[in-house]
Amino acid sequence: MKIILNQDVKILGEEGDVKEVAAGYFRNYLYPRNLAVPHNRFTVARFKQRQQDIEMRKSLKRQDAANLKARLEAQPVVIAMPAGTNGKLYGAVTSHTVAEQLACMGFEVERKRVEVPGLTLKCVGNYHVTIRLYEEICAVVPVTIKNQSEADSVSE
């Protein structure tokens, strides 16, 4: 069944997109929540009128994502974790850990948008983590993992 999205739906698409979905998914989930309308000549005409507003909102989102990308890439993330003498961490740095650290720094980033190379980082060192912001805009953030005992001695 062809539908037009009224709002952004995480898995499906953005406002104004035309998608093909199962009839039950539309009937039981999308339509009752006013997330989508059926694709017919009346709804297409209505969305053609709203297209300019939709494009303006998308361009604002792109602009915000580009600004956030510049701010994220300019500020390195430093994570202190307990580690052994050989540099192996006792735990692991995951996308959740990076997202929490970014939140402490004042950046609101969803954990699902953070892509850690190899899913986890298990050694002290410098890494690059990718954050998907909007559409094709991705920020590559430098992440430094330090031994917690070294970080404590530096702060004293």
Secondary structure, DSSP 8 states (H G I E B T S, - for coil): -EEEESS-BTTTB-TT-EEE--HHHIIIIITTTTSEEE-SHHHHHHHHHHHHHHHHHHHHHHHHHHHHHHHHHHS-EEEEE-B-TTSEEEEEE-HHHHHHHHHHTT----GGGEE-TTS-EEESEEEEEEEEEETTEEEEEEEEEEEHHHHHHHH-
